[in-house]
Amino acid sequence: MSAPQFGMTFPRPQDEVVPALGADFSKALIVETSEDASNTEFPVGVAKRFSTSDTAAVEALGTGMLKSYVQGINDQLDGLNSGADVTVVRVAEGVDTAATAAAIADVLNGVSDIWSAVNATSRIWVPGRTAWRPDMDTVNPVIAAIEANAGKSLAVAPVDVDDTSSANATDAREGMSSERVMPIGVAARVWEGGSVVTRPMAPRIAGLMMRVDNDEGDGKPFEPFANRPIRGLAGLSRKIPFSLTDGSVEGQQMLASNVAIVAEGESGVDGAVAEGGYVFIGTDNATTGELWEQIHQVRGTDYIQTQFLAITKQFLGRKIHGDKVEAWINSLAYALRDHQADGNILGYSPKTEMFKRDRNSPESIRLGHLTLEIGIEPAPVFKVAHHEIRRWRPAVEGLVNEIIQRLAAAA
C-alpha cells in the first residue's frame, strides 16, 4: 500500500506493552477402559473432548472405569462450575493388567497428537492403572510414560500407588523422580449402584485441583489444594492413622516420603485433621530435592511460562530495536507485577536485571538472539505451624499494679 501524496495515514506502532493470559490449566486428560461404552461416541483409540456436565456424553461412557473417573472428578465440583473440560481416550481392556497398562502408556507416549485433534492441551493427567506393578522392583509403565511426556505439555498427574500398606506405597514412590507426579497412597470406597466398590483416588484429587483453581485461584493454578474435603466417598480402602501434632504416625511418615493421603475426620480428637468427613493431605510431588517439591509451585510457574510464550510470540519476527525490546521486557515484567499483586508469587527480579550484557553479546544479537534472566519466587504452602508458648512476666506485673490501684482507691 502506498502512502498518499496529499492526505493522511493511520499507522499502529507495535512497540508497546502487550497483555496476555496464560493457558487454562484445569483441563484434564483421562485414559482408561470401558467395555460397554458407546463405540460411536467413544471409539477405542480416539480422543474425545467434552464437558462432564454433558449427561448424554457421560452416559455414553458406559459403566467401566472411564465412567468412574469422570464421576470422581464431578463429585468434587460444585456451584456454577459443575462441569469439567475433559479429553477421554478409551483403550481396550487387555488380557491382563500388564497389557492394559501398556496400552495406556502407548497413548501417553503419543500424547502430542491428541492436542491437535481436540484443539486443547490438558494440564492435569489422570491415566489409569498407575497402582499396578509387575513386581516390587519394577516401575509401572504408565508412571514411566508420564515422567517421559508430562513436561512436554506442562502437565501434572496425581497418580495412585499401592494402597495396601504405607511400606508398599513408599516403595512405589521410590521408583519415581518427577516434579510432575504426585503419588497418592490410599484408594477410594464409593457407591456404584447399590454396591460399595474400591476405585482410584487420583481422579478425585484431579477434581479437587479443578475446584480450587476455580474457587480460589480465579481459574489459575497457583493455589495449593491440601487440607480440603474430598466429596462423594463412602470410605477409604484403609484407614491411615494421622495426627497434626504427632510426626511419628503412619500418615505423617507417608507424607515425609512424598506420598499424599486422605485422612478421616474424628470428632473430639485432638490432632485430627477435621471433625468429620475425608480430607486430602498432600503438597509435594515425587521430585528429588526440595527446590520444586511443592506441586502447586510447579503448576503456577508453568502458567507463567505459557503466559510468557503468548507475550513473546507477538514480538518474534519483528526487528530487534531498542523500543521493541523494551516493550517486550516491560510486557513480561508487568505480567509478573500482576502476579505479585495477586499473591501468586512472592516477588520477581526487576526488569532492569533481566537483560544482562554478558548474556547478550553483539554477535548473539546479530544472529537475532536475545536472552533474559528472569527470577521468580513462587508462594509456598503453609505446611507446619510452630507455636512457642512461654511464660509472660508482664502479666504478673500488671496484676501487682492492679492490686495496688484497687487498694489505693479503697483507702
C-alpha positions as a Python dict, from the first residue, in 0.01 Angstrom:
ca = {
    (1, 'M'): (0, 0, 0),
    (2, 'S'): (133, 342, -98),
    (3, 'A'): (136, 650, 124),
    (4, 'P'): (-81, 933, -8),
    (5, 'Q'): (80, 1242, -162),
    (6, 'F'): (-183, 1462, -3),
    (7, 'G'): (-394, 1318, 280),
    (8, 'M'): (-325, 1118, 595),
    (9, 'T'): (-218, 778, 729),
    (10, 'F'): (-301, 585, 1045),
    (11, 'P'): (-6, 363, 1143),
    (12, 'R'): (-29, 139, 1450),
    (13, 'P'): (315, 105, 1608),
    (14, 'Q'): (389, -236, 1762),
    (15, 'D'): (635, -123, 2026),
    (16, 'E'): (403, -100, 2327),
    (17, 'V'): (336, -333, 2618),
    (18, 'V'): (113, -625, 2525),
    (19, 'P'): (-112, -821, 2762),
    (20, 'A'): (-158, -1196, 2754),
    (21, 'L'): (-325, -1460, 2966),
    (22, 'G'): (-175, -1798, 3045),
    (23, 'A'): (-334, -2122, 2934),
    (24, 'D'): (-626, -2294, 3106),
    (25, 'F'): (-464, -2540, 3345),
    (26, 'S'): (-786, -2708, 3462),
    (27, 'K'): (-843, -2926, 3156),
    (28, 'A'): (-798, -3298, 3222),
    (29, 'L'): (-689, -3600, 3019),
    (30, 'I'): (-833, -3941, 3114),
    (31, 'V'): (-706, -4265, 2962),
    (32, 'E'): (-886, -4582, 3070),
    (33, 'T'): (-1114, -4864, 2960),
    (34, 'S'): (-1488, -4914, 2939),
    (35, 'E'): (-1603, -5224, 2758),
    (36, 'D'): (-1966, -5114, 2733),
    (37, 'A'): (-1901, -4757, 2625),
    (38, 'S'): (-2064, -4635, 2303),
    (39, 'N'): (-1841, -4727, 2009),
    (40, 'T'): (-1993, -4436, 1821),
    (41, 'E'): (-1932, -4169, 2084),
    (42, 'F'): (-1611, -4313, 2226),
    (43, 'P'): (-1437, -4541, 1978),
    (44, 'V'): (-1123, -4713, 2105),
    (45, 'G'): (-808, -4511, 2050),
    (46, 'V'): (-983, -4187, 1952),
    (47, 'A'): (-954, -3876, 2170),
    (48, 'K'): (-1289, -3719, 2255),
    (49, 'R'): (-1331, -3386, 2435),
    (50, 'F'): (-1649, -3299, 2623),
    (51, 'S'): (-1784, -3136, 2938),
    (52, 'T'): (-1859, -3363, 3230),
    (53, 'S'): (-2183, -3170, 3272),
    (54, 'D'): (-2298, -3322, 2941),
    (55, 'T'): (-2519, -3602, 3073),
    (56, 'A'): (-2554, -3769, 2733),
    (57, 'A'): (-2177, -3790, 2688),
    (58, 'V'): (-2129, -3923, 3041),
    (59, 'E'): (-2399, -4185, 2983),
    (60, 'A'): (-2225, -4295, 2664),
    (61, 'L'): (-1915, -4381, 2868),
    (62, 'G'): (-2089, -4695, 2989),
    (63, 'T'): (-2020, -4842, 3331),
    (64, 'G'): (-1646, -4903, 3315),
    (65, 'M'): (-1350, -4720, 3465),
    (66, 'L'): (-1386, -4422, 3233),
    (67, 'K'): (-1725, -4351, 3386),
    (68, 'S'): (-1581, -4396, 3736),
    (69, 'Y'): (-1302, -4149, 3665),
    (70, 'V'): (-1541, -3886, 3531),
    (71, 'Q'): (-1769, -3937, 3831),
    (72, 'G'): (-1473, -3898, 4067),
    (73, 'I'): (-1391, -3562, 3910),
    (74, 'N'): (-1752, -3446, 3903),
    (75, 'D'): (-1805, -3527, 4270),
    (76, 'Q'): (-1553, -3259, 4364),
    (77, 'L'): (-1711, -2980, 4160),
    (78, 'D'): (-1982, -2754, 4295),
    (79, 'G'): (-2154, -2422, 4242),
    (80, 'L'): (-2198, -2290, 3892),
    (81, 'N'): (-1875, -2455, 3776),
    (82, 'S'): (-2031, -2801, 3787),
    (83, 'G'): (-1860, -2940, 3478),
    (84, 'A'): (-1501, -3011, 3383),
    (85, 'D'): (-1338, -2984, 3041),
    (86, 'V'): (-1201, -3335, 2985),
    (87, 'T'): (-1046, -3525, 2699),
    (88, 'V'): (-1101, -3900, 2713),
    (89, 'V'): (-908, -4169, 2529),
    (90, 'R'): (-1068, -4509, 2558),
    (91, 'V'): (-835, -4808, 2536),
    (92, 'A'): (-933, -5171, 2503),
    (93, 'E'): (-918, -5391, 2810),
    (94, 'G'): (-615, -5617, 2770),
    (95, 'V'): (-581, -5984, 2851),
    (96, 'D'): (-434, -5877, 3183),
    (97, 'T'): (-345, -5558, 3372),
    (98, 'A'): (2, -5552, 3216),
    (99, 'A'): (-148, -5535, 2867),
    (100, 'T'): (-396, -5265, 2965),
    (101, 'A'): (-124, -5057, 3135),
    (102, 'A'): (91, -5091, 2822),
    (103, 'A'): (-197, -4963, 2606),
    (104, 'I'): (-243, -4662, 2833),
    (105, 'A'): (131, -4592, 2826),
    (106, 'D'): (124, -4604, 2444),
    (107, 'V'): (-140, -4329, 2443),
    (108, 'L'): (72, -4109, 2670),
    (109, 'N'): (381, -4166, 2458),
    (110, 'G'): (191, -4024, 2159),
    (111, 'V'): (4, -3758, 2356),
    (112, 'S'): (117, -3461, 2144),
    (113, 'D'): (-111, -3578, 1864),
    (114, 'I'): (-414, -3557, 2094),
    (115, 'W'): (-395, -3181, 2148),
    (116, 'S'): (-424, -3104, 1778),
    (117, 'A'): (-712, -3350, 1744),
    (118, 'V'): (-922, -3186, 2017),
    (119, 'N'): (-787, -2827, 1997),
    (120, 'A'): (-693, -2825, 2364),
    (121, 'T'): (-395, -2911, 2582),
    (122, 'S'): (-477, -3090, 2905),
    (123, 'R'): (-256, -2995, 3201),
    (124, 'I'): (-398, -3245, 3453),
    (125, 'W'): (-347, -3606, 3353),
    (126, 'V'): (-547, -3891, 3506),
    (127, 'P'): (-438, -4212, 3333),
    (128, 'G'): (-548, -4541, 3482),
    (129, 'R'): (-367, -4844, 3625),
    (130, 'T'): (-88, -4649, 3793),
    (131, 'A'): (-107, -4852, 4115),
    (132, 'W'): (-19, -5179, 3942),
    (133, 'R'): (338, -5312, 3929),
    (134, 'P'): (456, -5645, 3797),
    (135, 'D'): (687, -5676, 4098),
    (136, 'M'): (832, -5465, 4377),
    (137, 'D'): (1142, -5377, 4172),
    (138, 'T'): (975, -5253, 3853),
    (139, 'V'): (827, -4911, 3779),
    (140, 'N'): (473, -4904, 3644),
    (141, 'P'): (477, -4841, 3264),
    (142, 'V'): (212, -4569, 3289),
    (143, 'I'): (420, -4384, 3550),
    (144, 'A'): (725, -4412, 3325),
    (145, 'A'): (526, -4267, 3034),
    (146, 'I'): (400, -3979, 3248),
    (147, 'E'): (752, -3891, 3359),
    (148, 'A'): (874, -3900, 3000),
    (149, 'N'): (596, -3692, 2849),
    (150, 'A'): (415, -3470, 3102),
    (151, 'G'): (678, -3196, 3090),
    (152, 'K'): (629, -3159, 2716),
    (153, 'S'): (272, -3046, 2783),
    (154, 'L'): (344, -2868, 3115),
    (155, 'A'): (111, -3119, 3279),
    (156, 'V'): (99, -3280, 3623),
    (157, 'A'): (-54, -3609, 3727),
    (158, 'P'): (-196, -3721, 4061),
    (159, 'V'): (-132, -4096, 4049),
    (160, 'D'): (-242, -4388, 4261),
    (161, 'V'): (26, -4611, 4410),
    (162, 'D'): (-4, -4939, 4601),
    (163, 'D'): (-257, -4867, 4876),
    (164, 'T'): (-223, -5193, 5069),
    (165, 'S'): (35, -5055, 5312),
    (166, 'S'): (249, -4748, 5374),
    (167, 'A'): (560, -4957, 5304),
    (168, 'N'): (434, -5062, 4962),
    (169, 'A'): (319, -4707, 4878),
    (170, 'T'): (659, -4568, 4975),
    (171, 'D'): (837, -4838, 4779),
    (172, 'A'): (638, -4743, 4468),
    (173, 'R'): (717, -4376, 4520),
    (174, 'E'): (1089, -4459, 4539),
    (175, 'G'): (1075, -4560, 4174),
    (176, 'M'): (964, -4209, 4073),
    (177, 'S'): (1167, -3896, 4017),
    (178, 'S'): (950, -3627, 3864),
    (179, 'E'): (815, -3291, 3973),
    (180, 'R'): (506, -3366, 3764),
    (181, 'V'): (387, -3674, 3952),
    (182, 'M'): (202, -3670, 4286),
    (183, 'P'): (177, -4019, 4442),
    (184, 'I'): (-137, -4097, 4643),
    (185, 'G'): (-125, -4389, 4885),
    (186, 'V'): (-491, -4464, 4954),
    (187, 'A'): (-786, -4564, 4734),
    (188, 'A'): (-1148, -4453, 4746),
    (189, 'R'): (-1451, -4656, 4851),
    (190, 'V'): (-1753, -4526, 4660),
    (191, 'W'): (-2110, -4618, 4585),
    (192, 'E'): (-2181, -4753, 4238),
    (193, 'G'): (-2544, -4852, 4214),
    (194, 'G'): (-2626, -5047, 4527),
    (195, 'S'): (-2271, -5161, 4598),
    (196, 'V'): (-1964, -5004, 4756),
    (197, 'V'): (-1654, -5060, 4543),
    (198, 'T'): (-1288, -4959, 4559),
    (199, 'R'): (-1181, -4708, 4297),
    (200, 'P'): (-868, -4495, 4235),
    (201, 'M'): (-833, -4174, 4434),
    (202, 'A'): (-643, -3986, 4160),
    (203, 'P'): (-947, -3861, 3964),
    (204, 'R'): (-1091, -3724, 4286),
    (205, 'I'): (-774, -3529, 4352),
    (206, 'A'): (-783, -3406, 3992),
    (207, 'G'): (-1135, -3277, 4052),
    (208, 'L'): (-1019, -3113, 4374),
    (209, 'M'): (-745, -2933, 4183),
    (210, 'M'): (-1001, -2800, 3937),
    (211, 'R'): (-1230, -2691, 4219),
    (212, 'V'): (-956, -2498, 4396),
    (213, 'D'): (-834, -2341, 4070),
    (214, 'N'): (-1181, -2200, 4010),
    (215, 'D'): (-1289, -2121, 4365),
    (216, 'E'): (-971, -1961, 4495),
    (217, 'G'): (-735, -1913, 4206),
    (218, 'D'): (-964, -1730, 3962),
    (219, 'G'): (-903, -2016, 3722),
    (220, 'K'): (-526, -2001, 3771),
    (221, 'P'): (-321, -2291, 3917),
    (222, 'F'): (-131, -2107, 4191),
    (223, 'E'): (-329, -2222, 4495),
    (224, 'P'): (-228, -2528, 4700),
    (225, 'F'): (-508, -2781, 4740),
    (226, 'A'): (-413, -2957, 5064),
    (227, 'N'): (-640, -2976, 5369),
    (228, 'R'): (-957, -2979, 5158),
    (229, 'P'): (-1254, -3216, 5178),
    (230, 'I'): (-1291, -3499, 4928),
    (231, 'R'): (-1654, -3550, 4839),
    (232, 'G'): (-1854, -3849, 4728),
    (233, 'L'): (-1668, -4108, 4936),
    (234, 'A'): (-1828, -4397, 5120),
    (235, 'G'): (-1496, -4469, 5289),
    (236, 'L'): (-1129, -4538, 5230),
    (237, 'S'): (-953, -4854, 5118),
    (238, 'R'): (-787, -4846, 5462),
    (239, 'K'): (-784, -4603, 5749),
    (240, 'I'): (-447, -4433, 5778),
    (241, 'P'): (-363, -4312, 6131),
    (242, 'F'): (-298, -3939, 6119),
    (243, 'S'): (-237, -3661, 6368),
    (244, 'L'): (-150, -3296, 6311),
    (245, 'T'): (66, -3299, 6624),
    (246, 'D'): (239, -3638, 6614),
    (247, 'G'): (501, -3678, 6344),
    (248, 'S'): (552, -4047, 6419),
    (249, 'V'): (213, -4173, 6299),
    (250, 'E'): (177, -4361, 5972),
    (251, 'G'): (17, -4076, 5779),
    (252, 'Q'): (299, -3839, 5870),
    (253, 'Q'): (556, -4099, 5768),
    (254, 'M'): (391, -4132, 5427),
    (255, 'L'): (389, -3755, 5381),
    (256, 'A'): (759, -3745, 5469),
    (257, 'S'): (814, -3984, 5178),
    (258, 'N'): (616, -3756, 4944),
    (259, 'V'): (313, -3985, 4937),
    (260, 'A'): (-15, -3796, 4971),
    (261, 'I'): (-302, -3937, 5176),
    (262, 'V'): (-668, -3887, 5256),
    (263, 'A'): (-739, -3883, 5630),
    (264, 'E'): (-1069, -3947, 5804),
    (265, 'G'): (-1200, -3678, 6038),
    (266, 'E'): (-1260, -3766, 6403),
    (267, 'S'): (-1491, -3572, 6628),
    (268, 'G'): (-1345, -3459, 6959),
    (269, 'V'): (-994, -3594, 6890),
    (270, 'D'): (-701, -3357, 6941),
    (271, 'G'): (-477, -3357, 6636),
    (272, 'A'): (-745, -3488, 6398),
    (273, 'V'): (-742, -3314, 6063),
    (274, 'A'): (-1117, -3243, 6083),
    (275, 'E'): (-1425, -3315, 6291),
    (276, 'G'): (-1564, -3537, 6019),
    (277, 'G'): (-1554, -3633, 5655),
    (278, 'Y'): (-1247, -3712, 5447),
    (279, 'V'): (-966, -3462, 5393),
    (280, 'F'): (-690, -3467, 5134),
    (281, 'I'): (-342, -3403, 5269),
    (282, 'G'): (-69, -3359, 5013),
    (283, 'T'): (153, -3080, 4887),
    (284, 'D'): (453, -3248, 4729),
    (285, 'N'): (545, -3423, 4408),
    (286, 'A'): (793, -3705, 4353),
    (287, 'T'): (1096, -3500, 4256),
    (288, 'T'): (1436, -3535, 4419),
    (289, 'G'): (1535, -3226, 4614),
    (290, 'E'): (1322, -2956, 4769),
    (291, 'L'): (1352, -2661, 4528),
    (292, 'W'): (1049, -2763, 4315),
    (293, 'E'): (891, -3012, 4553),
    (294, 'Q'): (561, -2830, 4609),
    (295, 'I'): (343, -2922, 4314),
    (296, 'H'): (135, -2602, 4313),
    (297, 'Q'): (458, -2407, 4257),
    (298, 'V'): (532, -2621, 3952),
    (299, 'R'): (182, -2558, 3814),
    (300, 'G'): (199, -2185, 3882),
    (301, 'T'): (537, -2150, 3714),
    (302, 'D'): (406, -2349, 3418),
    (303, 'Y'): (121, -2099, 3389),
    (304, 'I'): (367, -1809, 3382),
    (305, 'Q'): (566, -1992, 3116),
    (306, 'T'): (260, -2019, 2891),
    (307, 'Q'): (190, -1651, 2955),
    (308, 'F'): (545, -1560, 2851),
    (309, 'L'): (500, -1775, 2542),
    (310, 'A'): (185, -1585, 2446),
    (311, 'I'): (358, -1249, 2501),
    (312, 'T'): (681, -1331, 2323),
    (313, 'K'): (518, -1473, 2010),
    (314, 'Q'): (377, -1125, 1948),
    (315, 'F'): (732, -987, 1922),
    (316, 'L'): (900, -1269, 1732),
    (317, 'G'): (961, -1185, 1368),
    (318, 'R'): (995, -813, 1437),
    (319, 'K'): (1328, -634, 1406),
    (320, 'I'): (1546, -606, 1714),
    (321, 'H'): (1525, -241, 1812),
    (322, 'G'): (1552, -63, 2145),
    (323, 'D'): (1183, 28, 2159),
    (324, 'K'): (1062, -323, 2075),
    (325, 'V'): (1299, -497, 2314),
    (326, 'E'): (1198, -260, 2593),
    (327, 'A'): (829, -323, 2519),
    (328, 'W'): (890, -700, 2529),
    (329, 'I'): (1066, -683, 2864),
    (330, 'N'): (806, -444, 3006),
    (331, 'S'): (528, -682, 2899),
    (332, 'L'): (688, -970, 3089),
    (333, 'A'): (758, -754, 3394),
    (334, 'Y'): (403, -619, 3408),
    (335, 'A'): (265, -973, 3398),
    (336, 'L'): (487, -1065, 3694),
    (337, 'R'): (386, -746, 3875),
    (338, 'D'): (21, -851, 3850),
    (339, 'H'): (103, -1199, 3982),
    (340, 'Q'): (283, -1049, 4280),
    (341, 'A'): (-10, -816, 4349),
    (342, 'D'): (-245, -1117, 4343),
    (343, 'G'): (-23, -1310, 4584),
    (344, 'N'): (62, -1576, 4326),
    (345, 'I'): (434, -1512, 4366),
    (346, 'L'): (634, -1350, 4644),
    (347, 'G'): (844, -1144, 4408),
    (348, 'Y'): (1047, -1131, 4089),
    (349, 'S'): (1372, -986, 3960),
    (350, 'P'): (1339, -621, 3849),
    (351, 'K'): (1320, -567, 3476),
    (352, 'T'): (1649, -374, 3495),
    (353, 'E'): (1818, -702, 3592),
    (354, 'M'): (1659, -921, 3327),
    (355, 'F'): (1868, -806, 3032),
    (356, 'K'): (2237, -860, 3107),
    (357, 'R'): (2530, -751, 2895),
    (358, 'D'): (2726, -1075, 2943),
    (359, 'R'): (2430, -1283, 2816),
    (360, 'N'): (2367, -1064, 2510),
    (361, 'S'): (2684, -1021, 2308),
    (362, 'P'): (2681, -823, 1984),
    (363, 'E'): (2745, -1150, 1799),
    (364, 'S'): (2432, -1310, 1950),
    (365, 'I'): (2218, -1007, 1876),
    (366, 'R'): (2344, -1004, 1515),
    (367, 'L'): (2207, -1358, 1491),
    (368, 'G'): (1871, -1240, 1626),
    (369, 'H'): (1915, -1400, 1968),
    (370, 'L'): (1809, -1224, 2290),
    (371, 'T'): (1845, -1375, 2638),
    (372, 'L'): (1671, -1271, 2959),
    (373, 'E'): (1735, -1389, 3314),
    (374, 'I'): (1401, -1383, 3494),
    (375, 'G'): (1388, -1472, 3860),
    (376, 'I'): (1058, -1550, 4030),
    (377, 'E'): (977, -1682, 4378),
    (378, 'P'): (653, -1881, 4393),
    (379, 'A'): (446, -1852, 4711),
    (380, 'P'): (496, -2160, 4932),
    (381, 'V'): (225, -2359, 5104),
    (382, 'F'): (175, -2324, 5481),
    (383, 'K'): (276, -2673, 5595),
    (384, 'V'): (383, -2652, 5961),
    (385, 'A'): (292, -2406, 6238),
    (386, 'H'): (543, -2372, 6522),
    (387, 'H'): (394, -2230, 6842),
    (388, 'E'): (641, -2124, 7111),
    (389, 'I'): (441, -2079, 7430),
    (390, 'R'): (632, -1901, 7706),
    (391, 'R'): (552, -1761, 8046),
    (392, 'W'): (484, -1385, 8023),
    (393, 'R'): (609, -1189, 8327),
    (394, 'P'): (444, -856, 8230),
    (395, 'A'): (105, -1012, 8307),
    (396, 'V'): (208, -1065, 8671),
    (397, 'E'): (348, -714, 8692),
    (398, 'G'): (14, -591, 8562),
    (399, 'L'): (-162, -786, 8835),
    (400, 'V'): (60, -623, 9100),
    (401, 'N'): (-19, -278, 8961),
    (402, 'E'): (-392, -359, 8954),
    (403, 'I'): (-390, -467, 9319),
    (404, 'I'): (-203, -152, 9423),
    (405, 'Q'): (-452, 67, 9232),
    (406, 'R'): (-750, -108, 9392),
    (407, 'L'): (-607, -69, 9741),
    (408, 'A'): (-532, 295, 9674),
    (409, 'A'): (-887, 354, 9552),
    (410, 'A'): (-1035, 186, 9859),
    (411, 'A'): (-825, 388, 10108),
}
